[in-house]
Amino acid sequence: MRLAGGRFALPYDPVWSNRLGDRPQASRHSLADSDAAVRVTTPRLVLRRWQPGDLDSFAALNSDPEVMRHFPSTYDRSATAAMITA
C-alpha cells in the first residue's frame, strides 16, 4: 500500500495498526521518571513487564531446570525478585 510521499506501509506499520483493530498495538506507560514499559496487546495475548504480583509464578519458572535449560543457570527467588525490580 502506497502512502503520500511515495512511502509504503508494511503489514505492521504503526500508522496502519492504529487504524486496524486486529493488529498488535504498543503503548508506553510511565513507571518512573526515567523508566518506561512497553505493553503489547493482541486479541489473544498481552505482553508486559513482570510485576511484583508475578513473583511466585516467575520464581517457579526461573527455578525449573527444564525451563531454564538454555540459560547458564536457574535463579532462586531473590534473584528473580531482583529482576522484577531492576
Secondary structure, DSSP 8 states (H G I E B T S, - for coil): -B-GGG-B--TT-HHHHTT-TTS-EEEEEE-SSS-EEEEEE-SS-EE----GGGHHHHHHHHH-TTTTTTSSS---HHHHHHHHH-
